[in-house]
Amino acid sequence: MKPDYKRNFRLMLLGLTGAGKSRLGNKLSGVKKFIESESPDSCTKGIQIATNQFGVEIVDSQGLADTNNEDKKGLISIFNEIKTNRPNVLAYVQNSSDVRFGDPSKKAIEEICKMFDTKSVWNHFIIVFTFAGAISKKNRENRAKNFSESILKVLRGYYSKNKLNDNLPIPSNLRYYFVELRDDDELELDKETNNSLTDIMKLIRIMSPINNTKEKIIVEIKTKRNC
């Protein structure tokens, strides 16, 4: 399917709280639209959107497996955004200082799996490692490959238990990028970060919109109890 040039191009940022989604979104959009925080609790509620000078819509989302997402309304808003506006690329944002693949990361990937009736969505999926200065350049490649393989392992496990009708293979590898996100807007982006952001923008513009979301998702709603 060729890209639909009559619609906006769209990148959706996904990931755990504290991964740097909002800061990455601000860099990609060129405006400080999204609230940034170092807190373990998410500052982003639901869906927020900013459009950059190239007409690309950057969609920031609430943290998957969020620390304060008690009723999972964030998951429903993410699903509805994907189903309605069909982003071209899903970017899973991961803080480089913590490339371990724990239970929250596994849960986040499984939640993405539940939203689609096809494995083709993973051809639109990238990993963006933020705060790249936390890892020496010589170690980045191995750690990124290990993290990618952990995601692929989750996909193989999920689809072995939840059969789909598309008969498509799981990708053998995933695209990934490293970016150094600095606090000071006056500082120039380093060459690797600039190249990564440029490549991401190019990818968004050549990818067709994502199709084949499920008609609906069912999430367990947990209500807050008064003690």
N, CA, C and O of each residue as an XYZ file, in Angstrom:
908
protein
N       0.839     -1.200      0.000
C       0.000      0.000      0.000
C       0.873      1.249      0.000
O       1.796      1.371      0.805
N       0.577      2.163     -0.897
C       1.341      3.398     -0.961
C       0.850      4.375      0.105
O      -0.323      4.348      0.478
N       1.741      5.238      0.596
C       1.302      6.237      1.568
C       0.207      7.126      0.988
O       0.200      7.413     -0.209
N      -0.722      7.561      1.848
C      -1.786      8.470      1.437
C      -1.303      9.897      1.676
O      -1.300     10.373      2.811
N      -0.901     10.568      0.622
C      -0.304     11.892      0.763
C      -1.342     12.991      1.027
O      -0.980     14.152      1.219
N      -2.633     12.624      1.035
C      -3.670     13.592      1.349
C      -3.890     13.712      2.857
O      -4.592     14.618      3.307
N      -3.314     12.830      3.623
C      -3.466     12.861      5.067
C      -2.137     13.221      5.711
O      -1.081     13.120      5.086
N      -2.201     13.639      6.954
C      -0.966     13.933      7.673
C      -0.201     12.652      7.976
O      -0.789     11.588      8.165
N       1.104     12.775      8.017
C       1.922     11.675      8.493
C       1.896     11.713     10.010
O       1.793     12.780     10.616
N       1.989     10.535     10.618
C       1.778     10.490     12.069
C       2.728      9.484     12.726
O       2.869      8.348     12.273
N       3.371      9.933     13.798
C       4.240      9.084     14.615
C       3.639      9.007     16.008
O       3.345     10.034     16.619
N       3.455      7.793     16.514
C       2.931      7.631     17.867
C       4.017      7.117     18.783
O       4.689      6.129     18.484
N       4.183      7.808     19.920
C       5.192      7.446     20.906
C       4.567      6.586     21.992
O       3.581      6.973     22.619
N       5.156      5.412     22.204
C       4.681      4.481     23.217
C       5.837      4.118     24.140
O       7.002      4.277     23.774
N       5.520      3.636     25.322
C       6.578      3.200     26.226
C       6.173      3.372     27.673
O       5.072      3.833     27.975
N       7.071      2.997     28.559
C       6.811      3.104     29.980
C       6.966      4.551     30.443
O       7.606      5.362     29.775
N       6.381      4.857     31.576
C       6.544      6.180     32.176
C       8.020      6.424     32.502
O       8.706      5.543     33.018
N       8.495      7.634     32.192
C       9.879      7.987     32.482
C      10.863      7.629     31.396
O      12.069      7.808     31.569
N      10.364      7.118     30.259
C      11.264      6.710     29.175
C      11.784      7.894     28.375
O      12.780      7.770     27.663
N      11.116      9.044     28.485
C      11.525     10.207     27.706
C      10.663     10.446     26.492
O      11.096     11.108     25.549
N       9.427      9.914     26.492
C       8.536     10.089     25.338
C       8.240     11.565     25.076
O       8.316     12.036     23.941
N       7.901     12.284     26.147
C       7.515     13.686     25.966
C       8.687     14.540     25.506
O       8.524     15.430     24.671
N       9.871     14.269     26.052
C      11.046     15.042     25.628
C      11.392     14.736     24.180
O      11.734     15.639     23.416
N      11.306     13.468     23.800
C      11.540     13.098     22.400
C      10.499     13.756     21.501
O      10.831     14.253     20.425
N       9.235     13.761     21.943
C       8.182     14.397     21.165
C       8.436     15.869     20.954
O       8.176     16.396     19.873
N       8.949     16.550     21.985
C       9.267     17.975     21.856
C      10.393     18.209     20.857
O      10.366     19.177     20.096
N      11.388     17.314     20.863
C      12.493     17.448     19.901
C      12.006     17.235     18.469
O      12.395     17.962     17.556
N      11.149     16.227     18.286
C      10.665     15.912     16.945
C       9.676     16.947     16.420
O       9.609     17.202     15.217
N       8.913     17.537     17.329
C       7.915     18.518     16.900
C       8.496     19.914     16.749
O       7.958     20.745     16.018
N       9.610     20.168     17.452
C      10.231     21.489     17.374
C       9.586     22.522     18.266
O       9.957     23.696     18.235
N       8.612     22.091     19.070
C       7.956     22.989     20.028
C       7.811     22.252     21.359
O       7.746     21.023     21.399
N       7.763     23.025     22.448
C       7.598     22.402     23.762
C       6.104     22.233     24.062
O       5.523     22.951     24.875
N       5.521     21.275     23.387
C       4.089     21.016     23.520
C       3.814     20.070     24.692
O       2.800     20.196     25.379
N       4.730     19.123     24.910
C       4.489     18.061     25.874
C       5.212     18.351     27.188
O       6.343     18.836     27.189
N       4.558     18.054     28.292
C       5.129     18.285     29.617
C       6.141     17.195     29.926
O       5.834     16.006     29.830
N       7.350     17.603     30.297
C       8.410     16.653     30.640
C       8.539     16.549     32.157
O       8.331     17.522     32.881
N       8.886     15.350     32.623
C       9.032     15.155     34.061
C       9.961     13.994     34.341
O      10.038     13.047     33.558
N      10.663     14.066     35.450
C      11.517     12.966     35.915
C      10.758     12.071     36.892
O      11.305     11.081     37.379
N       9.512     12.409     37.179
C       8.715     11.682     38.170
C       8.386     10.276     37.683
O       8.256     10.064     36.477
N       8.247      9.301     38.598
C       7.818      7.962     38.208
C       6.346      7.910     37.820
O       5.888      6.921     37.248
N       5.595      8.984     38.134
C       4.194      9.061     37.742
C       4.082      9.844     36.436
O       4.774     10.841     36.232
N       3.203      9.376     35.562
C       3.095      9.974     34.234
C       2.526     11.386     34.292
O       1.547     11.647     34.992
N       3.164     12.307     33.533
C       2.619     13.661     33.370
C       1.628     13.701     32.216
O       0.755     14.567     32.174
N       1.760     12.770     31.282
C       0.898     12.743     30.106
C      -0.359     11.942     30.407
O      -0.279     10.781     30.807
N      -1.501     12.550     30.219
C      -2.773     11.889     30.423
C      -3.464     11.720     29.078
O      -3.697     12.690     28.356
N      -3.783     10.483     28.757
C      -4.444     10.231     27.483
C      -3.527     10.504     26.313
O      -2.385     10.044     26.292
N      -4.021     11.254     25.334
C      -3.310     11.510     24.079
C      -3.084     13.008     23.898
O      -3.990     13.809     24.128
N      -1.861     13.387     23.482
C      -1.561     14.771     23.150
C      -0.841     14.789     21.805
O      -0.062     13.888     21.495
N      -1.107     15.823     21.011
C      -0.597     15.858     19.633
C       0.045     17.207     19.328
O      -0.486     18.254     19.698
N       1.188     17.174     18.652
C       1.840     18.382     18.148
C       2.244     18.124     16.700
O       2.627     17.008     16.351
N       2.161     19.154     15.857
C       2.527     19.026     14.448
C       3.779     19.833     14.180
O       3.860     21.007     14.541
N       4.768     19.196     13.538
C       6.015     19.915     13.269
C       5.972     20.639     11.925
O       4.961     20.612     11.224
N       7.073     21.279     11.581
C       7.116     22.124     10.374
C       6.980     21.326      9.082
O       6.709     21.893      8.024
N       7.170     20.005      9.167
C       7.061     19.156      7.980
C       5.672     18.536      7.841
O       5.440     17.717      6.952
N       4.756     18.927      8.715
C       3.399     18.389      8.656
C       3.251     17.019      9.272
O       2.252     16.338      9.043
N       4.237     16.604     10.054
C       4.166     15.306     10.731
C       3.562     15.505     12.118
O       4.031     16.338     12.894
N       2.534     14.745     12.419
C       1.912     14.803     13.729
C       2.630     13.866     14.690
O       2.756     12.670     14.425
N       3.099     14.410     15.801
C       3.752     13.634     16.843
C       2.726     13.399     17.938
O       2.187     14.350     18.504
N       2.459     12.147     18.234
C       1.423     11.789     19.200
C       2.091     11.229     20.458
O       2.712     10.167     20.428
N       1.950     11.964     21.559
C       2.472     11.516     22.849
C       1.361     10.767     23.579
O       0.184     11.101     23.436
N       1.731      9.763     24.355
C       0.719      8.947     25.025
C       1.102      8.678     26.476
O       2.260      8.795     26.876
N       0.101      8.322     27.228
C       0.313      7.947     28.621
C       1.154      6.678     28.689
O       1.107      5.846     27.783
N       1.926      6.532     29.770
C       2.801      5.377     29.900
C       2.052      4.064     29.913
O       1.055      3.914     30.619
N       2.536      3.105     29.128
C       2.007      1.750     29.197
C       2.440      1.132     30.525
O       3.545      1.394     30.999
N       1.593      0.331     31.116
C       1.869     -0.255     32.438
C       2.179      0.847     33.437
O       3.118      0.742     34.226
N       1.378      1.906     33.393
C       1.660      3.118     34.148
C       1.556      2.910     35.653
O       0.781      2.081     36.132
N       2.353      3.681     36.386
C       2.354      3.557     37.839
C       1.068      4.082     38.454
O       0.677      3.632     39.531
N       0.398      5.029     37.792
C      -0.842      5.560     38.355
C      -2.036      5.353     37.423
O      -3.058      6.026     37.549
N      -1.892      4.414     36.486
C      -2.963      4.129     35.537
C      -3.840      3.017     36.103
O      -3.806      1.884     35.623
N      -4.620      3.344     37.118
C      -5.333      2.328     37.863
C      -6.470      1.694     37.074
O      -6.775      0.519     37.280
N      -7.094      2.432     36.189
C      -8.265      1.892     35.498
C      -8.014      1.591     34.025
O      -8.935      1.227     33.293
N      -6.793      1.741     33.604
C      -6.378      1.411     32.232
C      -7.092      2.232     31.156
O      -7.174      1.803     30.005
N      -7.606      3.402     31.521
C      -8.218      4.264     30.514
C      -7.180      4.724     29.496
O      -7.507      4.999     28.341
N      -5.917      4.804     29.939
C      -4.850      5.192     29.017
C      -4.733      4.229     27.859
O      -4.526      4.655     26.723
N      -4.862      2.921     28.125
C      -4.775      1.921     27.061
C      -5.899      2.106     26.055
O      -5.689      1.988     24.848
N      -7.077      2.394     26.551
C      -8.218      2.571     25.667
C      -8.020      3.803     24.789
O      -8.341      3.769     23.601
N      -7.497      4.887     25.355
C      -7.275      6.102     24.557
C      -6.202      5.868     23.506
O      -6.312      6.378     22.391
N      -5.156      5.098     23.842
C      -4.114      4.761     22.864
C      -4.706      3.947     21.719
O      -4.461      4.234     20.547
N      -5.488      2.932     22.072
C      -6.109      2.079     21.062
C      -7.021      2.896     20.146
O      -6.976      2.743     18.926
N      -7.843      3.757     20.732
C      -8.771      4.560     19.935
C      -8.030      5.505     18.988
O      -8.467      5.729     17.860
N      -6.906      6.058     19.454
C      -6.103      6.942     18.605
C      -5.533      6.171     17.417
O      -5.583      6.648     16.283
N      -4.994      4.986     17.674
C      -4.421      4.170     16.601
C      -5.511      3.758     15.611
O      -5.318      3.843     14.398
N      -6.644      3.317     16.126
C      -7.740      2.849     15.267
C      -8.312      3.980     14.412
O      -8.607      3.784     13.233
N      -8.469      5.164     15.011
C      -9.118      6.279     14.321
C      -8.171      6.991     13.359
O      -8.548      7.284     12.225
N      -6.956      7.268     13.799
C      -6.050      8.138     13.034
C      -4.878      7.413     12.385
O      -4.106      8.032     11.652
N      -4.734      6.145     12.632
C      -3.791      5.270     11.923
C      -2.395      5.880     11.724
O      -2.083      6.373     10.640
N      -1.572      5.846     12.749
C      -0.207      6.365     12.590
C       0.581      5.571     11.563
O       0.264      4.419     11.270
N       1.608      6.205     11.025
C       2.497      5.519     10.076
C       3.534      4.673     10.794
O       3.944      3.620     10.308
N       3.950      5.153     11.960
C       5.000      4.470     12.724
C       4.655      4.489     14.206
O       4.177      5.493     14.734
N       4.904      3.360     14.869
C       4.835      3.277     16.327
C       6.262      3.253     16.860
O       7.056      2.391     16.483
N       6.583      4.187     17.726
C       7.932      4.243     18.301
C       7.862      3.853     19.772
O       7.223      4.532     20.576
N       8.518      2.764     20.109
C       8.609      2.356     21.515
C       9.839      3.039     22.109
O      10.970      2.782     21.696
N       9.598      3.902     23.073
C      10.669      4.726     23.634
C      11.194      4.066     24.905
O      10.431      3.731     25.811
N      12.518      3.887     24.952
C      13.157      3.202     26.072
C      14.326      4.030     26.589
O      15.193      4.438     25.817
N      14.347      4.273     27.874
C      15.456      5.001     28.495
C      16.725      4.163     28.426
O      16.747      3.030     28.908
N      17.776      4.707     27.835
C      19.025      3.956     27.657
C      19.676      3.550     28.972
O      20.438      2.584     29.017
N      19.384      4.279     30.037
C      19.996      3.949     31.327
C      19.407      2.685     31.922
O      19.945      2.151     32.892
N      18.298      2.191     31.353
C      17.689      0.959     31.837
C      17.234      0.136     30.646
O      16.073      0.203     30.244
N      18.142     -0.634     30.087
C      17.794     -1.450     28.917
C      17.445     -2.874     29.314
O      17.317     -3.747     28.456
N      17.292     -3.113     30.612
C      16.800     -4.414     31.038
C      15.359     -4.575     30.573
O      14.601     -3.607     30.516
N      14.999     -5.783     30.249
C      13.651     -6.052     29.768
C      12.890     -6.779     30.867
O      12.919     -8.006     30.951
N      12.210     -6.005     31.708
C      11.505     -6.579     32.839
C      10.038     -6.828     32.545
O       9.586     -6.697     31.407
N       9.293     -7.192     33.595
C       7.874     -7.501     33.448
C       7.059     -6.318     32.912
O       6.173     -6.536     32.086
N       7.321     -5.057     33.349
C       6.545     -3.943     32.779
C       6.723     -3.808     31.267
O       5.766     -3.523     30.548
N       7.963     -4.017     30.784
C       8.215     -3.937     29.340
C       7.494     -5.063     28.604
O       6.888     -4.843     27.556
N       7.564     -6.261     29.162
C       6.871     -7.402     28.550
C       5.372     -7.140     28.477
O       4.736     -7.393     27.454
N       4.820     -6.633     29.565
C       3.386     -6.330     29.600
C       3.026     -5.277     28.562
O       1.993     -5.382     27.901
N       3.883     -4.253     28.414
C       3.621     -3.184     27.451
C       3.573     -3.727     26.026
O       2.688     -3.358     25.253
N       4.511     -4.596     25.674
C       4.539     -5.175     24.331
C       3.314     -6.059     24.098
O       2.728     -6.035     23.016
N       2.934     -6.826     25.091
C       1.746     -7.677     24.959
C       0.486     -6.841     24.769
O      -0.421     -7.240     24.038
N       0.427     -5.677     25.427
C      -0.738     -4.803     25.259
C      -0.825     -4.289     23.822
O      -1.918     -4.148     23.274
N       0.332     -4.010     23.215
C       0.337     -3.580     21.815
C      -0.157     -4.718     20.914
O      -0.938     -4.493     19.989
N       0.307     -5.945     21.196
C      -0.128     -7.110     20.413
C      -1.650     -7.236     20.405
O      -2.249     -7.568     19.382
N      -2.261     -6.972     21.543
C      -3.708     -7.163     21.691
C      -4.526     -6.204     20.833
O      -5.714     -6.435     20.607
N      -3.903     -5.132     20.355
C      -4.643     -4.106     19.624
C      -4.834     -4.426     18.147
O      -5.621     -3.763     17.472
N      -4.118     -5.443     17.627
C      -4.086     -5.650     16.180
C      -4.464     -7.070     15.792
O      -4.222     -8.024     16.531
N      -5.067     -7.185     14.607
C      -5.421     -8.483     14.043
C      -4.357     -9.013     13.086
O      -4.574    -10.020     12.412
N      -3.224     -8.350     13.025
C      -2.170     -8.762     12.097
C      -0.795     -8.515     12.705
O      -0.606     -7.596     13.502
N       0.147     -9.343     12.319
C       1.535     -9.158     12.764
C       2.258     -8.114     11.917
O       3.389     -7.741     12.227
N       1.613     -7.640     10.851
C       2.261     -6.653      9.988
C       2.533     -5.343     10.720
O       3.361     -4.546     10.280
N       1.839     -5.115     11.840
C       2.068     -3.886     12.603
C       3.531     -3.751     13.014
O       4.024     -2.633     13.168
N       4.232     -4.869     13.194
C       5.618     -4.809     13.668
C       6.573     -4.326     12.595
O       7.728     -4.018     12.889
N       6.107     -4.254     11.341
C       6.907     -3.621     10.290
C       6.889     -2.098     10.422
O       7.718     -1.409      9.827
N       5.939     -1.577     11.203
C       5.824     -0.139     11.456
C       6.422      0.243     12.808
O       6.292      1.386     13.247
N       7.057     -0.684     13.449
C       7.503     -0.521     14.843
C       8.997     -0.224     14.901
O       9.799     -0.891     14.249
N       9.360      0.790     15.691
C      10.776      1.081     15.918
C      11.015      1.239     17.418
O      10.084      1.482     18.186
N      12.260      1.101     17.816
C      12.660      1.359     19.198
C      13.551      2.595     19.198
O      14.487      2.691     18.404
N      13.262      3.534     20.081
C      14.109      4.714     20.218
C      14.687      4.716     21.626
O      13.958      4.853     22.607
N      16.000      4.564     21.714
C      16.692      4.601     23.001
C      17.055      6.048     23.312
O      17.872      6.658     22.623
N      16.442      6.583     24.350
C      16.674      7.971     24.728
C      17.812      8.078     25.746
O      18.228      7.082     26.338
N      18.307      9.308     25.939
C      19.403      9.567     26.885
C      20.588      8.638     26.595
O      21.120      7.971     27.482
N      20.970      8.624     25.334
C      21.974      7.664     24.852
C      23.325      7.817     25.532
O      24.130      6.886     25.522
N      23.585      8.983     26.124
C      24.861      9.180     26.796
C      25.068      8.263     27.982
O      26.178      8.155     28.503
N      23.984      7.591     28.421
C      24.095      6.668     29.552
C      24.840      5.387     29.178
O      25.251      4.628     30.056
N      25.012      5.147     27.883
C      25.701      3.942     27.412
C      26.867      4.350     26.528
O      26.720      5.207     25.657
N      28.004      3.751     26.746
C      29.146      4.048     25.880
C      28.844      3.570     24.463
O      28.122      2.592     24.269
N      29.395      4.259     23.488
C      29.065      3.943     22.096
C      29.434      2.511     21.715
O      28.756      1.890     20.896
N      30.502      1.992     22.305
C      30.919      0.632     21.941
C      29.964     -0.428     22.478
O      29.945     -1.552     21.976
N      29.158     -0.080     23.507
C      28.232     -1.050     24.087
C      26.802     -0.913     23.560
O      25.962     -1.774     23.823
N      26.524      0.151     22.827
C      25.144      0.419     22.414
C      24.580     -0.664     21.512
O      23.446     -1.107     21.699
N      25.363     -1.089     20.540
C      24.863     -2.049     19.553
C      24.426     -3.354     20.217
O      23.335     -3.858     19.950
N      25.287     -3.899     21.087
C      24.951     -5.166     21.737
C      23.735     -5.040     22.631
O      22.865     -5.910     22.631
N      23.672     -3.967     23.387
C      22.557     -3.809     24.315
C      21.251     -3.579     23.562
O      20.197     -4.052     23.987
N      21.317     -2.851     22.440
C      20.117     -2.639     21.630
C      19.639     -3.951     21.014
O      18.440     -4.225     20.979
N      20.571     -4.753     20.533
C      20.207     -6.041     19.945
C      19.593     -6.964     20.994
O      18.639     -7.690     20.711
N      20.144     -6.931     22.201
C      19.591     -7.765     23.277
C      18.174     -7.339     23.632
O      17.301     -8.180     23.849
N      17.950     -6.033     23.690
C      16.618     -5.526     24.006
C      15.642     -5.875     22.889
O      14.510     -6.282     23.151
N      16.081     -5.715     21.648
C      15.241     -6.058     20.500
C      14.869     -7.531     20.516
O      13.721     -7.896     20.264
N      15.839     -8.362     20.811
C      15.583     -9.801     20.857
C      14.594    -10.144     21.969
O      13.789    -11.064     21.822
N      14.652     -9.410     23.077
C      13.691     -9.638     24.159
C      12.271     -9.344     23.693
O      11.334    -10.064     24.039
N      12.116     -8.274     22.902
C      10.794     -7.957     22.345
C      10.342     -9.062     21.398
O       9.199     -9.515     21.469
N      11.229     -9.495     20.518
C      10.879    -10.547     19.562
C      10.505    -11.847     20.278
O       9.641    -12.589     19.810
N      11.146    -12.115     21.394
C      10.819    -13.303     22.185
C       9.396    -13.210     22.724
O       8.660    -14.197     22.729
N       9.013    -12.014     23.179
C       7.636    -11.806     23.650
C       6.651    -12.020     22.503
O       5.608    -12.649     22.684
N       6.984    -11.496     21.326
C       6.102    -11.665     20.172
C       5.926    -13.133     19.806
O       4.812    -13.582     19.535
N       7.019    -13.871     19.800
C       6.927    -15.300     19.466
C       6.054    -16.037     20.480
O       5.247    -16.891     20.114
N       6.226    -15.697     21.756
C       5.428    -16.341     22.795
C       3.957    -15.973     22.696
O       3.080    -16.823     22.850
N       3.697    -14.696     22.438
C       2.302    -14.230     22.367
C       1.576    -14.871     21.189
O       0.461    -15.370     21.344
N       2.199    -14.861     20.017
C       1.519    -15.356     18.826
C       1.466    -16.882     18.772
O       0.660    -17.443     18.030
N       2.306    -17.551     19.540
C       2.179    -19.010     19.624
C       0.938    -19.404     20.424
O       0.379    -20.483     20.226
N       0.514    -18.525     21.326
C      -0.675    -18.783     22.144
C      -1.931    -18.151     21.545
O      -3.041    -18.631     21.772
N      -1.750    -17.081     20.784
C      -2.882    -16.344     20.218
C      -2.744    -16.324     18.701
O      -2.137    -15.415     18.134
N      -3.304    -17.320     18.059
C      -3.138    -17.486     16.621
C      -3.915    -16.423     15.855
O      -5.056    -16.103     16.188
N      -3.267    -15.877     14.814
C      -3.915    -14.939     13.917
C      -4.089    -15.588     12.544
O      -3.451    -16.595     12.236
N      -4.950    -15.005     11.739
C      -5.251    -15.577     10.422
C      -4.375    -15.050      9.298
O      -4.540    -15.451      8.146
N      -3.441    -14.150      9.619
C      -2.700    -13.505      8.532
C      -1.534    -14.341      8.011
O      -1.055    -14.098      6.903
N      -1.066    -15.324      8.791
C       0.041    -16.194      8.376
C       1.325    -15.428      8.052
O       2.197    -15.950      7.357
N       1.443    -14.225      8.539
C       2.650    -13.434      8.297
C       3.717    -13.795      9.332
O       3.393    -14.125     10.473
N       4.992    -13.732      8.929
C       6.054    -14.025      9.888
C       6.304    -12.846     10.818
O       6.019    -11.701     10.468
N       6.826    -13.124     11.983
C       7.298    -12.068     12.864
C       8.607    -11.547     12.283
O       9.417    -12.346     11.814
N       8.843    -10.237     12.296
C      10.107     -9.716     11.743
C      11.318    -10.376     12.401
O      11.290    -10.713     13.585
N      12.362    -10.553     11.628
C      13.581    -11.170     12.170
C      14.399    -10.177     12.980
O      15.232    -10.569     13.797
N      14.160     -8.886     12.751
C      14.836     -7.855     13.540
C      13.967     -6.605     13.575
O      13.024     -6.468     12.796
N      14.295     -5.700     14.483
C      13.543     -4.463     14.647
C      14.464     -3.268     14.442
O      15.639     -3.309     14.807
N      13.933     -2.220     13.865
C      14.723     -0.994     13.706
C      14.895     -0.327     15.065
O      13.976     -0.323     15.885
N      16.080      0.237     15.299
C      16.286      0.985     16.542
C      17.220      2.163     16.300
O      18.042      2.166     15.384
N      17.057      3.166     17.165
C      17.804      4.419     17.050
C      18.226      4.866     18.448
O      17.560      4.570     19.440
N      19.341      5.583     18.503
C      19.801      6.175     19.763
C      19.746      7.691     19.644
O      20.180      8.263     18.644
N      19.209      8.334     20.675
C      19.179      9.794     20.701
C      19.615     10.278     22.079
O      19.296      9.666     23.099
N      20.344     11.380     22.089
C      20.751     12.029     23.347
C      19.846     13.235     23.549
O      19.911     14.204     22.792
N      19.014     13.172     24.559
C      18.069     14.258     24.822
C      18.584     15.110     25.961
O      18.651     14.664     27.106
N      18.949     16.340     25.641
C      19.529     17.227     26.647
C      18.487     18.207     27.148
O      17.515     18.513     26.457
N      18.703     18.692     28.357
C      17.772     19.643     28.954
C      17.851     21.004     28.280
O      16.838     21.677     28.089
N      19.055     21.396     27.928
C      19.286     22.759     27.439
C      19.014     22.846     25.946
O      19.712     22.220     25.148
N      18.002     23.621     25.566
C      17.664     23.766     24.151
C      18.736     24.492     23.359
O      18.766     24.431     22.130
N      19.623     25.186     24.081
C      20.674     25.947     23.390
C      21.750     25.021     22.840
O      22.450     25.368     21.889
N      21.881     23.834     23.446
C      22.945     22.926     23.038
C      22.612     22.291     21.692
O      21.467     21.928     21.421
N      23.628     22.167     20.870
C      23.441     21.523     19.574
C      23.264     20.033     19.758
O      23.846     19.431     20.661
N      22.442     19.434     18.878
C      22.302     17.985     18.899
C      23.593     17.355     18.403
O      24.227     17.858     17.475
N      23.977     16.239     19.037
C      25.159     15.544     18.538
C      24.821     14.883     17.209
O      23.651     14.736     16.856
N      25.851     14.490     16.483
C      25.672     13.993     15.120
C      24.785     12.752     15.081
O      23.915     12.640     14.217
N      24.998     11.818     16.010
C      24.205     10.587     16.017
C      22.727     10.884     16.256
O      21.858     10.324     15.588
N      22.448     11.775     17.220
C      21.060     12.124     17.510
C      20.413     12.804     16.320
O      19.279     12.486     15.960
N      21.125     13.736     15.710
C      20.596     14.435     14.541
C      20.295     13.466     13.408
O      19.259     13.571     12.752
N      21.209     12.516     13.178
C      21.001     11.518     12.129
C      19.805     10.621     12.455
O      19.016     10.288     11.571
N      19.675     10.232     13.730
C      18.569      9.366     14.142
C      17.231     10.060     13.937
O      16.299      9.474     13.388
N      17.138     11.312     14.381
C      15.879     12.051     14.228
C      15.534     12.261     12.757
O      14.368     12.190     12.368
N      16.555     12.521     11.946
C      16.335     12.688     10.505
C      15.838     11.388      9.884
O      14.905     11.396      9.082
N      16.461     10.270     10.255
C      16.058      8.966      9.706
C      14.640      8.594     10.132
O      13.887      8.019      9.346
N      14.279      8.917     11.361
C      12.928      8.628     11.838
C      11.909      9.417     11.035
O      10.875      8.877     10.642
N      12.189     10.681     10.790
C      11.269     11.513     10.021
C      11.124     10.994      8.589
O      10.027     11.008      8.031
N      12.214     10.544      8.003
C      12.159      9.984      6.653
C      11.309      8.718      6.635
O      10.508      8.513      5.723
N      11.488      7.871      7.645
C      10.749      6.610      7.709
C       9.249      6.860      7.803
O       8.460      6.183      7.143
N       8.859      7.829      8.619
C       7.437      8.149      8.785
C       6.801      8.496      7.446
O       5.657      8.129      7.180
N       7.542      9.198      6.616
C       6.990      9.705      5.352
C       6.937      8.658      4.247
O       6.291      8.882      3.224
N       7.597      7.529      4.428
C       7.523      6.480      3.399
C       6.656      5.297      3.822
O       6.355      4.425      3.008
N       6.252      5.264      5.095
C       5.437      4.152      5.579
C       3.956      4.465      5.376
O       3.511      5.592      5.593
N       3.213      3.465      4.963
C       1.762      3.630      4.854
C       1.143      3.615      6.251
O       1.763      3.126      7.196
N      -0.067      4.145      6.388
C      -0.717      4.116      7.701
C      -0.988      2.684      8.162
O      -1.184      1.785      7.345
N      -0.996      2.490      9.456
C      -1.254      1.173     10.038
C      -2.734      0.816      9.874
O      -3.614      1.640     10.123
N      -2.990     -0.414      9.455
C      -4.357     -0.905      9.326
C      -4.574     -2.086     10.263
O      -3.690     -2.471     11.028
N      -5.760     -2.641     10.184
C      -6.093     -3.892     10.861
C      -6.012     -3.841     12.379
O      -5.534     -4.778     13.019
N      -6.487     -2.732     12.952
C      -6.696     -2.764     14.391
C      -7.928     -3.620     14.659
O      -8.768     -3.807     13.779
N      -8.026     -4.129     15.864
C      -9.221     -4.878     16.247
C     -10.400     -3.914     16.359
O     -10.217     -2.703     16.483
N     -11.601     -4.464     16.313
C     -12.794     -3.627     16.434
C     -12.844     -2.955     17.798
O     -13.286     -1.812     17.922
N     -12.395     -3.661     18.803
C     -12.353     -3.099     20.152
C     -11.374     -3.910     20.967
O     -11.024     -5.032     20.600
N     -10.930     -3.341     22.075
C     -10.117     -4.092     23.010
C     -10.859     -4.175     24.331
O     -11.623     -3.281     24.695
N     -10.622     -5.243     25.021
C     -11.231     -5.432     26.337
C     -10.118     -5.358     27.369
O      -9.181     -6.156     27.343
N     -10.223     -4.410     28.264
C      -9.233     -4.293     29.327
C      -9.933     -4.429     30.661
O     -11.107     -4.090     30.811
N      -9.193     -4.928     31.611
C      -9.744     -5.093     32.949
C      -9.764     -3.738     33.641
O      -8.716     -3.125     33.847
N     -10.934     -3.280     33.993
C     -11.065     -1.978     34.656
C     -10.955     -2.180     36.158
O     -11.723     -2.929     36.762
N      -9.976     -1.491     36.751
C      -9.799     -1.577     38.185
C     -10.249     -0.266     38.819
O      -9.698      0.794     38.523
N     -11.213     -0.336     39.658
C     -11.698      0.865     40.315
C     -10.944      1.080     41.619
O     -10.515      0.134     42.279
N     -10.797      2.352     41.968
C     -10.063      2.698     43.164
C     -10.936      2.449     44.390
O     -12.088      2.880     44.441
N     -10.386      1.761     45.363
C     -11.127      1.462     46.575
C     -10.720      2.416     47.688
O      -9.544      2.736     47.861
N     -11.706      2.853     48.427
C     -11.416      3.704     49.587
C     -11.031      2.846     50.772
O     -11.716      1.876     51.097
N      -9.937      3.204     51.415
C      -9.479      2.412     52.564
C     -10.122      2.943     53.848
O      -9.869      2.414     54.930
